């Protein structure tokens, strides 16, 4: 007879794939990353390279009157808890699933590195999308912290908020569930890719400009679009936690390889 106490602590098993994709497991998995990023930003005195999603979300919250620094991470946790509640998932979790989620994030992050290398070989100009050259221990640490924030907040904005909202709106317009997901993934992946570049647009007296990002290049734009599709599929089938973890792991790998 199987030992129920042993089964409760097994990281992989028949229930792992369902439980690890749930919002509660995602929250437990990203909470240490979230704390590492937010504390790292404060300790490093705002020298961390913030991603566009982090900046935009904080600006939006400021416009709405929520000016406290820690409101965004609190909101992130609250959204995952609300999702878990609305979906009526059981409020229990086997902590062993976190080891499996870490392993999946490492595997998927490295797989994206291989995809980046394959695409790089197709273009004459070498590039490492989402990576910056590390020079010195302090700069390396700032990038390391910043990439954790990118993994969390870019997945929060482009997958949890925008992709879910896009699919919901497309369903209301009459599209099938499958067509809604496909259209939503394509649209939000294009936005995800475009968000990494400098923008300077003037239309009918309205001017929008960003001071961050890099110059546009089709090679890196295409890769980031594919990466957006990759993370969207992970979000759909493996949940927010593994999508965010894989995103952060990929960015870390670009500092090493």
N, C-alpha and C positions, 0 to 999 in steps of 0.2 A: 504494500500500500504506500502511495506517495505521501511524503511528509508535508503537511500543509504549511508548516513554518518555513521549510526550505523553499517551497514553491513561491511563497510571498516575497522572497528576497532574490529570486532569479531575475537577472536583467533581461534575458531574452527568452521568449516562450510564445505560446499561442496568443496571449493577451498583449504582448509587447507592442505590436504594430498598431493596435487600436489605442492603447493607453498613451504611448509616446507622441501621438498626433494630437492629443487633446490639449486644450488651452491651459489647463492646470499644470500639466507636465511642462509645457512650453514656458510658463511663468517660472517654475522652479529651475528650469534650465538656464533661462536668460537673466534671472535675477542677479547672480554673481557677476555676469558680464555688465549688466546695467550699473551695478554699484562700482565696479572697477572703472568704468568709463567716467561716470559723473564725479567720483572722488578724484580720479586722475586729472580731470580738467581743472578742478579746484586746486589740487596740489601743485600742478604744473603752471598755475597762474594764467589760465586761459591761453596757453601757448599751443595747445593741441589743435591740429587741423580739423576743424568741424566740417561735416558734410552738409550739402545743400538741404537735405531732408530735415536735419536737426535745426538748421537756421530757419527754414520756412515754417516749421511747426512751432518754434518758439515765437516767431514774429506773429503768427496767427493767434497764438494764445495771448500775446501782449495786446493785440488789437481787441481781443474779447475781454480784456481786463484781468487776465490771469498772469500776473507779472512775477510771481514767485519762481525762483530758479528751479526748484525741485518739482514743480507741478507737472512737467512733461514726463519724467520717469514715473511719477505717481499715476498719471493718466494712462501710461502704457500698461502698468500693472492692473489698473481698474478695467481697461478694455478687455484684457484677457480673462479677468474674473467674470466680467459681465457676459462675455461670449460663452464661458463655461456654464454659467447659470442659465442663460437663455436656451442653450442646447440641451439642458437637463442631463448633463453628464454626472456620474457619481462623484461625490466629493471625497475621493480617496485616491491615493497614488502609491505605487511601489517605487521606492527611491532607487531601486536597482535599474530602472529604465533610463536614468540619467547617464549611466555608463554607456549604454547602447546608443543614446542620442549623441554623446560625444564622439563615439566611434563613427557613426554615420556622418557627422559633420566633417570629420577628418577625411573620410573617404570621398564625400561629395565635393569638398573644397579642393582636394587634390585632383579629382576628375576635371574640375573646371580649369585648373592649371594646365592639365594636358590638352584640353580643348583650346586654351589660349595659345599654347605652344604650336599646336597644329595650325591654327589660323594664322599665326605669325609667319609660319613657313610659306604661306600662300602669298604674302605681300613682300615687296622688296624692302620696305622700311620696317625695321624691328620696333615693336612696341610692347609694353606691358600695361594693359589697361588697369586702372584703379591703383597703380603702384607708383611710389615715389622713391627716388634713390635715398638711402639712408646714409648719412655722413656723421659719424660720432654717436656715442651712446645716448646722449640726451635727445638728439634728433630721432634716433631709433625708437626710444621710449615714447616720444610724442606721437609718432606714427602708429606705434603699437596700440596706444590708447585710442587714437582717432579711428583706427580701423574697427575697433570694437563698437564704437558709436555708429559707424557706417552700417555694420551688420545689423544692428538693432533698429535704428531709426529709418534707414532706407527700406527695410522690410516692413516696418510699421506703416510708413506712408504709402509705398507703392503696392504692397501686397495686402496687408490687413485692412487698410482704409480704402485706397483707390480701387484696387482690384475687386474687393468684395462689393463696394458701392457700384462699380461699373456693371458687375454681373447682375446685381439686384435691379438696376435701372433697365438693363437690357431684357431681363425677364419680364418686367412690367410692360415693356414695349411689345411683347408678344413673341420674342425669340425663344427657341427651345433652350433647355439648360446647357446642352453641349455647345450650341452655337454661341450662347452668351459667354461661356467660359473662354472659348477660342477667341472671340472678338475682344473680350476684356483683357486677356493675356497679351494679345498683340498691341492693343492701345496703350496699356500701362507699361509695357516693356519699351515701347518707343519713347514714352515720357521719361522713364527711368534712364534710358541712354542719353536723351537730350539734356537731362539735368546735370550732367557732368561737364558741360561746356559753357564758356562765356556767352552771354546773350546781350545783344544791344538792338532793340527793336523800337521803331517809332511808327505808329499808325494813327492817323487822324488826330494828331495832337497828343496822343497817349504814348508815353515813353517808358519802356521797361529795360533795365540794365542790371547785370550782375557783375560784381567785382571779383568773383571767384570762378573756378573752373579752368579748363584748358582750351586751347584753340581746337576748332573742329577738324576731325580727320575721319574719313569714311571707314578706314580699317578699324579704328577703336570704336567708332559708333556702331558698326555692325557687331563687333564682339560684345559690346555692352547690351545691345538688343538681345543677342543670343543668351547672355547671362541673365537678362531679365526674364526671358522665357524659362530658362533653367530654374531660377529661384521661384517663379510662379508655379511651375510643376511641383517643386518640392513643397511649396506652401499648400497646394491643393491636396497632395497625396500624403505628405509627411508632417504637415503642420507648421505653425509659425516658428517654433523653437529650432527645429532642424534647418529651416530656411535661413534664419538669422545666424545660427551657428556656422553653417556652411559658408555664408557670405563673409563672416569675420575670418574664418579659417583660410579662405581663398586669399583675402587681402594680406593676412599674415604670411602666407606662403610666398607671396610676391616680394616680400622683404628678404626672404631666405634664398630663393632660387634665382 
